[in-house]
Amino acid sequence: MKFSSKPSSETAALIPAYNEEKNIEEVIKKTKQYIENIIVIDDGSTDKTNELAKNLGVLVLTHEKNKGKGEAMKTGINHILSNIPEIKNLVIIDADMQYEPSESTKVLQPLLNNEADFVMGCRNWKQVPFRHKLGNFVWKVFFNILFGTKLKDVSCGIIALTRKSLEEIKNISGGYIIESSILAQCITNRLRISQAPVNVTYKQKSGIVRGIRMVLGIMLFITTKGIKYRLDNKRAINEGD
């Protein structure tokens, strides 16, 4: 199954946005070329993000105060599970245009082909600044060792999930570990995981201090969850014996 010129009514795009008036119109208009149902989560924006999104005729869910991307994603996912039963597949796209909306077709395709329950983009590392590339390499190595996987990217910001996956995800962490936390839960729940190559554009590099904080924070998360995963697996094997 491949994408046709007519977007599917069973697929939705979730776009968390905070003060993105410079990008929100572009990301919505481009996403509409591929996906019919678009949900924007205005995470307490103080600019014209909310107004501009509503003017383009998409569903806008609004937080009165900024709560962070993780909470914005929860709001969107809970709305879909509670109110839109026809949605079978969901792609999550950042509003800052780091990923072109056309890349969404790449992560959605394995779901439409019934080859996966969860798909994470795999960035073209030639397009990633060195300090970001280094941090991601460290996370990837530790994640694969602890979870027994062979993934090429464990924290890409563009992902796609089936409704089954949405129902299995019980907790979405905040901060820098959002994508890794969802990935870890999908592995724990033994969902089918796939990756798709995507292009990425970095408009700004993280500062050294912020970069170090990100690396250490995600490393702590991966280590903690990875050790728990291994211990739970070992316990399950022993109980099976």
C-alpha positions in Angstrom: 0.0 0.0 0.0 1.4 3.4 -0.9 0.3 7.0 -0.4 -2.2 8.2 -3.0 -2.9 11.8 -3.9 -5.9 11.7 -1.6 -5.1 11.7 2.1 -6.6 8.9 4.2 -9.4 9.7 6.7 -8.0 7.0 9.0 -4.7 8.8 9.5 -4.1 11.9 11.6 -1.2 14.2 12.2 -0.6 15.6 15.7 1.4 18.9 15.8 2.4 20.2 19.3 3.1 23.9 19.0 4.4 26.6 21.4 4.9 30.1 20.0 5.3 28.9 16.4 3.5 31.7 14.6 6.5 31.8 12.1 6.1 28.2 11.1 2.6 27.0 12.0 0.9 28.0 8.7 3.6 26.4 6.6 3.6 23.2 8.5 -0.2 22.9 8.4 -0.5 23.7 4.7 2.3 21.2 3.8 0.9 18.5 6.1 -2.6 18.9 4.4 -1.1 17.6 1.2 -0.6 14.2 2.8 -2.9 13.9 5.8 -6.6 14.9 6.1 -7.0 15.0 9.8 -4.7 17.5 11.6 -4.7 18.3 15.3 -2.7 21.2 16.6 -2.0 21.3 20.4 -1.4 24.9 21.3 0.7 24.5 24.4 -0.1 27.9 26.0 1.3 30.1 23.2 1.4 33.8 23.8 1.7 34.7 20.1 -0.7 34.1 17.2 -0.1 30.3 16.9 -3.6 29.5 18.0 -5.4 32.0 15.7 -3.4 31.1 12.7 -4.0 27.4 13.1 -7.8 27.9 13.6 -7.9 30.1 10.4 -6.6 27.1 8.4 -9.6 25.0 9.5 -7.8 22.4 11.6 -8.7 21.1 15.1 -6.9 23.1 17.8 -6.7 21.9 21.4 -5.5 24.6 23.7 -3.6 24.6 27.0 -4.1 27.7 29.0 -0.5 27.5 30.3 2.6 26.0 28.7 3.0 22.4 29.9 5.7 21.1 27.6 5.7 18.9 24.5 5.0 15.7 26.5 1.8 17.0 28.0 0.7 18.4 24.6 1.1 15.0 23.1 -0.9 13.4 25.9 -3.7 15.9 25.3 -3.8 15.0 21.6 -3.5 11.3 22.1 -6.2 11.2 24.8 -8.5 13.2 22.5 -8.1 10.8 19.7 -8.6 7.7 21.8 -11.7 9.2 23.5 -13.4 11.0 20.6 -12.1 9.9 17.1 -12.5 6.1 16.8 -12.0 6.2 13.1 -8.3 7.2 13.4 -6.2 4.1 13.0 -2.7 5.7 12.5 -1.1 8.8 14.0 2.1 10.7 13.0 3.6 13.2 15.3 5.3 16.2 13.7 7.2 19.1 15.3 5.9 22.5 14.4 9.3 24.1 14.0 9.8 22.6 10.5 12.9 20.7 11.6 11.3 17.8 9.6 9.5 18.6 6.4 5.8 17.3 6.6 6.5 15.2 3.5 8.8 13.0 5.7 5.6 11.9 7.5 4.8 9.6 4.6 8.0 7.7 5.2 7.3 6.8 8.9 3.6 6.1 8.1 4.2 3.7 5.3 5.2 0.7 7.4 2.0 1.1 9.4 -0.1 1.2 6.2 1.7 -1.9 5.0 0.9 -3.6 8.4 4.6 -4.1 8.9 4.9 -2.3 12.2 3.0 -0.8 15.2 5.5 2.0 15.9 7.9 3.7 13.5 10.6 6.1 14.5 12.5 8.1 11.9 16.2 7.5 11.4 17.9 10.8 10.7 20.5 11.3 7.9 23.5 11.7 10.1 25.3 13.7 7.5 22.7 16.5 8.1 23.3 16.4 11.9 25.8 18.8 13.6 28.7 17.0 15.2 27.8 17.6 18.9 24.3 16.4 18.3 25.6 13.4 16.4 28.0 12.5 19.2 25.3 12.6 21.9 22.9 10.5 19.8 25.6 8.0 19.2 26.2 7.5 22.9 22.4 7.2 23.5 22.0 4.7 20.7 24.8 2.4 21.9 23.6 2.3 25.5 20.0 1.8 24.4 20.8 -1.1 22.1 22.9 -2.8 24.7 20.4 -2.5 27.5 17.2 -3.3 25.4 18.8 -5.8 23.1 18.0 -3.9 20.0 19.8 -2.8 16.8 18.2 0.5 16.2 20.0 3.3 14.3 18.2 6.2 16.0 16.6 6.2 19.4 15.5 9.8 19.8 14.2 11.1 16.4 11.4 13.7 16.7 9.2 12.3 13.9 7.3 9.1 14.8 4.2 7.2 13.7 2.0 4.9 15.8 -1.0 2.7 15.3 -4.0 3.0 17.5 -2.9 -0.2 19.3 0.4 1.5 20.2 -1.4 4.6 21.5 -3.5 2.4 23.8 -0.4 0.7 25.2 1.5 3.9 26.0 0.7 4.7 29.6 3.2 7.5 30.3 4.8 10.1 28.1 7.8 11.7 29.8 8.6 15.4 29.3 11.8 17.2 28.4 14.4 15.6 26.1 13.4 12.0 26.7 9.9 12.0 25.1 10.7 9.9 22.0 13.1 7.5 23.9 10.4 6.9 26.6 7.8 6.0 24.0 10.2 3.7 22.2 11.1 2.0 25.5 7.4 1.4 26.2 6.8 -0.1 22.8 9.7 -2.5 23.3 8.4 -3.4 26.8 4.9 -4.1 25.3 6.5 -6.2 22.5 5.1 -4.1 19.7 6.5 -4.3 16.2 9.0 -1.6 15.7 10.4 -0.2 12.5 12.5 2.7 11.4 12.4 4.9 8.2 15.2 7.2 6.9 14.3 10.8 7.1 15.9 14.2 6.3 16.4 16.8 9.0 17.3 20.5 9.1 18.9 21.9 12.2 18.2 25.6 12.5 20.3 26.0 15.6 22.8 24.0 17.6 22.5 23.3 21.3 24.9 25.2 23.5 27.6 23.2 25.2 26.1 23.4 28.7 22.6 22.5 27.4 24.1 19.7 25.3 25.9 18.1 28.3 22.7 18.4 30.4 20.7 16.7 27.6 23.2 13.9 27.2 23.4 13.1 30.9 19.6 13.4 31.3 18.8 11.0 28.5 21.6 8.6 29.5 20.2 8.4 33.1 16.8 7.6 31.6 18.0 5.0 29.2 20.1 3.3 31.9 17.3 3.3 34.5 14.7 2.0 32.1 17.1 -0.4 30.4 18.2 -2.1 33.6 14.6 -2.4 34.8 13.7 -4.0 31.4 16.5 -6.5 31.7 15.6 -7.4 35.3 11.9 -7.8 34.5 12.8 -10.1 31.6 15.1 -12.2 33.7 12.4 -12.4 36.4 9.9 -13.5 33.8 12.2 -16.2 32.5 12.9 -17.5 36.0 9.2 -17.7 36.8 8.6 -19.5 33.5 11.1 -22.2 34.6 
